[in-house]
Each structure stands twice: as structure tokens, then as C-alpha cells.
Amino acid sequence: MDNAGGAALAIVLVVLIVFVIIVLVRSVRIIPQARAGVVERLGKYQRTLNPGLTILIPFVDRLLPLLDLREQVVSFPPQPVITEDNLVVSIDTVVYFQVTDPRAATYEIANYIQAVEQLTTTTLRNVVGGLNLEEALTSRDQINGQLRGVLDEATGRWGIRVSRVELKAIDPPHSIQDSMEKQMRAERDRRAAILTAEGTKQSAILTAEGQRQASILAAEGDAKAAILRADGEAQAIQKVFDAIHKGNPDQKLLAYQYLQTLPKIAEGSSNKLWIVPSEIGEALKGIGQALGGTNPGPTAGGGGLFDEEPARQPGS
């Protein structure tokens, strides 16, 4: 009898301990950071739990699944949209949103992610439906701004704030893509031809300018070289003239040098005709006078090139 009573007491204690543990587990809750919990008491909203330690009443309070308060990113599948010019384009969208009111996100909408997706699709069709294909491809910022304004206004009562809406891709039909590629290829070819022509033109201009400058510099160099050569020859002639006058040569030496110079005139293979100067006779006469020791008077022609002046008598 005592054994049966002891076993029953042990069972009661075990059950009591298990009950206390269950009560503690259901009473003490820890809410992580950037999370929020909605507590219902007897099926009615009671309060919103913030991050930290909280105590609930067991079997009376019920904690709903925690809500993530961080900004979330949802990518929706491509949606077919008809543009103003009756072309069907496929548009991918990405929505950035954040839960700002856990109570409204829990009780005002059943599934806020699905609601945002459907609202984005309908709004996108309304916005893009008023644009042609070219405007839709080049007006992404405008479309994003309109989508964000409409979504943020509609989702405000759901406790959700839409921060950004981005269009990932706008895919026109394949036939339109082929036409656009051909148009872009032709435009690139045209620009390349224009750039090539401009490059050739600039190259020709620079080449002509360089040749002109080179010709001018070459002409200036030739002119300066000619001037320097002329100055050098003039100085050489002046020096020779000064040297001859300083040496005071007589008629005999001049006639001899004249005869030595004559053979050099005939040098060269291109000389086919040799013109004998008229002064050669006077030179030979001067040499003959020098060898013969005579000093004849002036020639009948009124004096040759090497005629010496008669010596003056004293007192004349």
C-alpha cells in the first residue's frame, strides 16, 4: 500500500514538474533584434512585442509568427505588358519594401507580398501602356518613380513602406530586337565612316601643313646657305685681292699665272669646245718680253692687258 502511494506521489511530482516547465516555456519569450511579434489574448489583439525579453500569460496569450522589420527585396517574374504602339514587352521588376507597422501588416492584409506583386503588375501595365516602345526603353527612371509613388500610397494602410521599385529588364519581341540591332549596326557603321573621313581629312590637312612648313624651312635654309656661300666667296676674293696687292706682283708673274690657269679651263670630259680668250696673245707677249729682256711700247691697239707703264725719267 505504501509502495502504491509512493509511486502515485512520484507520478504527480513528475507531472507537476513537466507542467511548470511548459508554463515557463510558454511564458518567457525572447524577441530577436529587427523582429516584432503580435500577441493575441483570447483571440484578440493585445500588444506588439519589441526586441528583448517578455512574459506572456500561458494558455491565454498567443504569440503570432514574428515579422521581419528589415528592408526586404522581392523579385517578381516577367510580366507581359502592351505598350501604346501595340507591342508586347516582357518586364521584370524588383520591389524593395519594409514593414513599418506589424499590427497593420498582420490584420489589414492576408499576404502582403502577394498583394505587392499584384499591385505592381497592374500599376506597371497602366504606366507602360501610355508609352511607346522607345519611351519605355529610355524612361526607366520615370517608370520607377511612378510605380514607387502608387505602391507607397496603396501599401501605407497595410503597414508597409515601398522604398524602391526597379525594372530589371524590358524585353521587346524578337522581331523588334532584330530590327533594333540592324538599326544600331547601321548607326555604328555610319558613325565609323564619319570618324574615318574626319580622320583622313585631318591627316591630309596636317600632312599638307607639314609639307608647306618643310618647304618654307627648306627655302629659308637654301637662301641662308646661298647668302653664307656668297659672303664666304666675297671674303675669299677680298682676301686674295688684298694678298695680291700686298705682294705687289709684276707683269711677268701675272702672265705666268694666267697661262697656268688656261689648261684648267679644258679639264673635264664634258668640255667639247674650248674657247681661247683674246687676252692670250697679250699674255704670250708679256712672257716673251720677260724672257727676251725687251720692253716694247704699247701695242697698236692702245695697250694690252699686261703692258707695263714706261719708266719715268727723273725730273719728268
NORMOCOR-V217033 format. One record per pair of residues at least 24 apart in sequence whose ideal C-beta (glycine too) atoms are under 8 Angstrom apart, sorted by the first residue. I is the first residue (numbers start at 1). GAP is how many residues later the second one is. Records with the same first field share a line. If there is no record, write none. Layout:
I->GAP + GAP
This chain:
22->36
23->35
26->30 + 32 + 33
27->28 + 29 + 30 + 31
28->25 + 26 + 27 + 28
29->24 + 25 + 26 + 27 + 34
30->24
31->35
32->34
34->34 + 35 + 36
35->31 + 32 + 33 + 34
36->30 + 31 + 33 + 63 + 66
37->26 + 27 + 29 + 30 + 65
38->25 + 26 + 29 + 64 + 65 + 68
39->24 + 25
40->24
45->58 + 62
48->54 + 55
64->42
67->32 + 35 + 38 + 39
68->31
69->29 + 30 + 31 + 33
70->28
71->25 + 26 + 27 + 92
72->24 + 25 + 26 + 27
74->39 + 42 + 43
75->93
76->41 + 44 + 45
78->91 + 93
79->42 + 45 + 46
81->43 + 44 + 47 + 48
82->43 + 46 + 47
83->45 + 46 + 48 + 49 + 50 + 53
84->45 + 46 + 47 + 48 + 51
85->47 + 48
87->46 + 85 + 86 + 89
88->85
89->39 + 44 + 47 + 81 + 82 + 83 + 84
90->79 + 80 + 81
91->33 + 37 + 76 + 78 + 79 + 80
92->75 + 76 + 77
93->27 + 31 + 54 + 72 + 73 + 74 + 75
94->71 + 72 + 73 + 74
95->25 + 56 + 67 + 69 + 70
96->66 + 67 + 68 + 69 + 70
97->54 + 58 + 63 + 64 + 65 + 66
98->62 + 63 + 65
99->60 + 61
100->59 + 60 + 61
101->58
102->57
103->56
104->53 + 54 + 55
105->53 + 54 + 55
108->49 + 50 + 51
109->49
112->43 + 46 + 47 + 48
115->40 + 43
116->35 + 39 + 44 + 46
119->31 + 32 + 35 + 36
120->27 + 31 + 45
123->24 + 27 + 28
133->39 + 43
136->34
137->33 + 35
140->27 + 30
143->24
251->35 + 39 + 55 + 56 + 57
252->34 + 35 + 38
254->32 + 52
255->28 + 29 + 31 + 32 + 35 + 51
256->31
258->25
259->24 + 25 + 28
279->25 + 26
282->24 + 25
